[in-house]
Amino acid sequence: MSKDFILPDIGEGIVECEIVEWLVAEGDEVKEDQPVVEVMTDKAMVEIPAKDDGIVEKLYYQKGDIAKVHEPLFAIKPADGSSDEAPAKESEPSKKEEAKTEEKQTSSSGDTTDFILPDIGEGIVECEIVEWLVSEGDEVKEDQPVVEVMTDKATVEIPAKDDGTVVKLYHKKGDIAEVHKPLFALKPVGGVQSPGSNAPQSHVDPDAKTSPSDSKAEAEPPAKARQGKAIASPAVRRLARENDINIADVPGSGKKGRVLKKDIEAFKSGGQSAATSTDSKPTQQPAATSGGTRTEAIRGVKAAMAKQMMNSVSTIPHFTYADEFDVTNLIALREKLKEQYKEKGVRLTVMPFFIKALSLALKEFPVINAQVNEDCTEITYFDDHNIGMAVDTKIGLLVPNVKQVQNKSIIDVANEVTRLTQAAREGKVPQADMKGGTISISNIGVIGGTVATPIINKPEAAIVALGKVQELPRFDANGNVVARKIMTVSWSGDHRIIDGGTIARFNKLWQEYLEDPTSMLVNMV
């Protein structure tokens, strides 16, 4: 039995894409992760891979067509003949789905519809309910956030697709919800559309009476314009683009500063955010307690990290190596260039120099950029230097990676570092940026540490931790005591393929590039 491949999220705010090229034809056999189609968004060209082995039975679009996110892209017959319960395309519902829909609607007085939890990231099949933002009986508007969920990658707010009344919440706070399964039941304004209906979805009437949910939102003061990305649904982002409005400049009246449609309309007309109340309850002093305990489940990113770290230390023989770098000249160069590139919109920190210098050193020591298979019978060397950087976020440690550093300039790397760091701190790193890393950097120095024993990000073969920069006395070439900026770097390597001498020589080359940053110039292509 075939199943539909649902087009997943392919970028924040992107709701549709153009089919540039099908890389397979109907009847072709495909393997898991094999590219199936090349699509173009308003931001980039993206290849969409298959999730399973199987045979392509139907392509729902032709070259040049516009495909919608969260709708079927093609049908595939899995290699094992199984099928999941993903909803069929609305214009072509299966009998099984019609029966399921009829059963659910009947059980809820025949006038409700289930909201199916959509794909919220490549490879993600479930999520934890962090907080319901509405209750049963509440009225909701299209694009209003309904629930906050957490995956092993990020925290995501799920918005309503229609105006209506929430009839039933299928999960409680802390429950695990599955992708492509019902999340809540809604009684839509105007009634339930038939499964084959192509009627347009209802939109918010700007003159409509304010609902109780809107009143709650308006009780919060408007958020100030944000630096970087705003919190908003794809529909709101599109409305902003259509009106040539920078959404980051719009004060948001929703929860956590989320920008709503009414905020765009108010901004367009020259007004302020719809939210006006600035009252807040006085902070109460918590009562002193002692002797208590608190137990919490380890979930989401922290659970994924715990599993990954345990797997790494139990299967990889780690060894450590540390050395001091004199980064006085590097910091001086960065200070000299910082303001010049700031005017061009580039945030130049020392991290791009560390990443680029690491890539140059990897060219001479490819084994540091290699990986072994599970039983250590094969070693794979990677031409691409996909250098990961650990980012400490409110949801845990994330390690996105800068792709193909060997082909990038320091400025290119700087722009990628800024983008990935911002996305990680917002908990919204695209899945592609989390995959394919070949070596990692952990910058403990920003918090204050000097020496560490980092755990390898399996299946990579090495990781380095950067300590904090300290101004310390050192002897110069003439024997005089001078103040120098010193940083300790700490390596962990996979001792199955990397020996101490190799990592010491590799580290020495990296050190030379960073202590005399102009030496990098003659080695760049």
C-alpha positions, 0 to 999 in steps of 0.5 A: 500500500502506498503512502503520501510523502508530506512536504516538510518545513524547509525554512522558517516562514516558508509556506510554498516552493516551486518544483525545479526538477524531479530527480526521479520518475514514477515507477523508480525505486528510491533509497532512504535519504536519496534526493527525490526533487529539487525545489526553490523557495524565496530563499534557497534551492533545496533538495528533498530526500526520501524518508524510506526505501520504496517505489515512487508511485505518483508525483503530485506536481509537475516541473514549475508547479507550486507545492505547499508545505505540509501537503502531499508531494509524492506517493511512495510504496514502501519496500516493506509494503507498510503504510503510515497514518499520514493524512492523504491529500485533501483533494484525493482522500483515501477511504480509510481516511474518510472513515477515520474522519467520519468516526472522529467527527461523529464522536464529537457531535458531527461538527468538529474536525481534528487538527493533525500534528504536522511535520515539525522537522525532518526525522522528528516523529514525536514531541512533548507537550510543553504548554497548552496556550488555550483551554477546551471551550476557548475560541481561537483565530487562524494563526493563533498559537494553540500549543507549545511543544518540544522536540529533541531539537527545538521548542515550537509553537503550533498555530491554529489553521482556522477560526473556531472553538477548541472542543477537545485537547487530546493530550495533557501537559508533559504527554508525548504527541505523535506527528500525523496524529490528532492533537486537538479537536476544533469546531470551525466557524462555518462548519466542517468542510467535506474531505474533498472540498477545495473551499478556501479556509476562513480568514479573520474578519478585521471587524469581528468581535474580539474573542476571549482568547484575543482578550488574553493576548491583549492583556500583555504589553506589546513587545519592542521591536526585536533584533533578528528574527521575529516570532510569527506564523508563515501567514503573518510573515507573508502578509508582512512581505506583501506590504513591504514591512520588515516584520522585525520592526513590528511590535508583537502583541501575542505571547512572548512578543509573537506578531499577529495579523492585527499587529501588521495591519496596525503597523501598516496604518501607522498605529501601534500594536493592538495591545495597550495594557501595561499593568503587571502584577507585583512580584511576590517574595517566595517563601523560604523552604528547606529539605525539599526535593524535585524530580523531573523527566529528562526530555527533549534536547537534554535527553538526546544529548544524554543518550549521545554522550553516553554512546560516545564515551562507552564506544570511543576510547577518548584521549586528551591533549591541551596546549596554550595559544598566544592570541594577542595578535589575533585579537588585535587583528579582530579589533582592527577589522571589527568596526570596518565590517560592522558597517557592512553588516558583518559581526566579526568575532574571533570564532570565524578565525578559529574555524577557518584556521582549523580547516586549513590545518585539516587539509594537512591532517585529514585523519582528524576530519575522518570517521570510523564505522561502528565496528572500526573496520573502515575509515572514511575521510571527508573532503568537506570540513563541516565544522560544528560549534556548540551553542549553549541555549535555553533548551540545552546544548545544540551543535550546528555546523558550518558547511564546507569551510574549506571553500569559504572566506573568513567573512563567509564563515562569520556570516554563517556563525552569526546565523547559526548562533542566532537560530540555536538560541531561538531553538529554531536550527534547521535540521540540515544545519545539525547534520553532517558535521565532521569535527566540533568546537566547544567554546567554554571560555565564553562562560569562564572555564580554562581547561576541559575534557570535551566528549567527542560528538560521535561519529566524529573523531575529535573535538576541541574546547576553547578556554577563556582568554587571560592576560598573563605575564610571559617572557618575550624574545629578549627575556623581558616580562610582557602581558600577553593574551593566553588561551588554553585549548583542550582536545579529545580524540578517538584513539582508535585512529588518532595517536598523540603525536598526530594531534600534537602536530596538527594542533601546532599547525593550527596554533601557528595560523592563529598566533600569526593570522597573516600566515593564513593568507598564503594558504587560502585558495 
